[in-house]
Amino acid sequence: MKEKTKTTAVQLVKYGLVGVSNSLITLCVIFVCNEILGMKLMLADVIGYVAGVINSFVWNKNWVFKSHNHRLRYELSLFVIGFLLCFALQFVTVIALRNPMKALEISVLGIPSDTLGEYIAVCIGMAVYTLSNFVFNRCLTFRK
């Protein structure tokens, strides 16, 4: 059982590193498309997220979960479904927590409590997305 726990912990760390690279790639692609190629921000945003999801799939399949499944379309379809479901869960979490968090009477570094509350809700939503997407991919998309 300890070996399985260690494997899960290593996968979770690798998954986090892939997430950081996804964010950097997404931001860089958005910047290049918008600022250098002159695309509208929303189109650049879509292209950036597509690049991030492609990066995520490749690294998660080959490095994090080391899947040797040769049914690429099947895994890719599950990966996209997982992304959409977990993103929706994240979105609902942020919506549900936004007003309660804004109502907290806290202020840090001069950030007003309503703005800080929204950031707290977004951070909680990001954690929900990350953990649920990890579980989805580990248990469904790239299961052995």
C-alpha positions in Angstrom: 0.0 0.0 0.0 2.9 2.4 0.7 4.2 2.0 -2.8 0.8 3.1 -4.2 0.7 6.1 -1.9 4.2 7.1 -3.0 3.3 6.7 -6.7 0.2 8.9 -6.2 2.3 11.5 -4.4 4.9 11.6 -7.2 2.2 11.8 -9.8 0.5 14.7 -7.9 3.8 16.6 -7.9 4.4 15.9 -11.6 0.8 16.9 -12.3 1.4 20.2 -10.5 4.5 20.9 -12.6 2.6 20.2 -15.8 0.0 22.6 -14.5 2.6 25.3 -14.1 3.9 24.7 -17.6 0.3 24.8 -19.0 -0.3 28.2 -17.4 3.0 29.6 -18.8 2.3 28.2 -22.3 -1.3 29.5 -22.2 -0.2 33.0 -21.2 2.6 33.1 -23.7 0.3 32.0 -26.6 -2.3 34.5 -25.6 0.3 37.3 -25.5 1.8 36.4 -28.8 -1.6 36.0 -30.6 -3.0 39.2 -29.1 0.0 41.5 -28.9 2.2 40.4 -31.8 -0.2 38.8 -34.2 -3.0 41.4 -33.5 -5.8 38.9 -32.8 -8.7 39.8 -30.7 -8.3 38.9 -27.0 -11.1 36.3 -26.9 -9.7 34.4 -30.0 -6.2 34.6 -28.5 -7.6 33.3 -25.2 -9.2 30.3 -26.9 -6.0 29.5 -28.8 -4.0 29.8 -25.7 -6.2 27.4 -23.8 -6.2 24.9 -26.6 -2.3 25.0 -26.5 -2.4 24.5 -22.8 -4.8 21.5 -23.0 -2.6 19.9 -25.7 0.5 20.4 -23.6 -1.3 19.0 -20.6 -2.5 15.9 -22.5 0.9 15.1 -23.9 2.8 15.5 -20.6 0.1 13.8 -18.5 -0.1 10.8 -20.8 3.6 10.3 -21.2 5.2 11.6 -18.0 2.7 11.9 -15.2 0.6 8.8 -15.7 2.9 7.0 -18.2 0.0 5.6 -20.2 0.8 3.1 -22.9 -2.7 2.9 -24.1 -2.7 3.0 -27.9 -6.3 4.3 -28.2 -5.3 7.9 -28.5 -8.8 9.2 -29.5 -10.4 7.5 -26.5 -7.9 9.0 -24.1 -8.0 12.4 -25.7 -11.9 12.3 -25.6 -11.9 11.4 -21.9 -9.2 14.0 -21.2 -11.3 16.8 -22.9 -14.5 15.5 -21.1 -12.6 15.6 -17.8 -11.3 19.1 -18.5 -14.9 20.3 -19.2 -16.5 18.7 -16.2 -13.8 19.8 -13.8 -13.8 23.3 -15.2 -17.6 23.4 -14.8 -17.2 22.2 -11.2 -14.5 24.9 -10.6 -16.8 27.6 -12.1 -19.8 26.5 -9.9 -17.5 26.6 -6.9 -16.4 30.1 -7.6 -19.9 31.3 -8.2 -21.1 29.6 -5.0 -18.3 31.0 -2.8 -17.9 34.5 -4.4 -20.6 36.4 -2.4 -19.9 34.6 1.0 -16.2 35.3 0.6 -16.8 38.9 -0.4 -18.8 39.4 2.8 -15.8 38.5 5.0 -14.5 41.6 6.7 -10.8 41.1 5.9 -8.3 43.2 4.1 -4.7 42.3 3.2 -2.1 44.6 1.8 -4.7 47.2 1.1 -6.9 44.9 -1.0 -10.5 45.6 -0.2 -12.4 42.7 1.4 -14.8 42.3 -1.5 -12.0 42.0 -4.1 -9.9 39.8 -1.7 -13.0 37.6 -1.2 -13.3 37.0 -4.9 -9.7 36.0 -5.2 -10.1 33.6 -2.3 -13.1 32.1 -4.1 -11.1 31.8 -7.3 -8.2 30.1 -5.4 -10.6 27.6 -3.8 -12.1 26.9 -7.3 -8.6 26.3 -8.7 -7.9 23.8 -6.0 -11.2 22.1 -6.7 -10.3 22.0 -10.4 -6.8 20.7 -9.9 -7.7 17.9 -7.5 -10.9 16.8 -9.3 -9.0 16.8 -12.7 -6.1 14.8 -11.2 -8.6 12.2 -9.8 -10.5 12.1 -13.1 -7.4 11.6 -15.2 -5.8 9.1 -12.8 -8.9 7.0 -12.4 -10.5 7.3 -15.8 -8.4 8.8 -18.6 -5.1 7.2 -17.9 -6.1 4.2 -15.7 -3.9 1.2 -16.0 
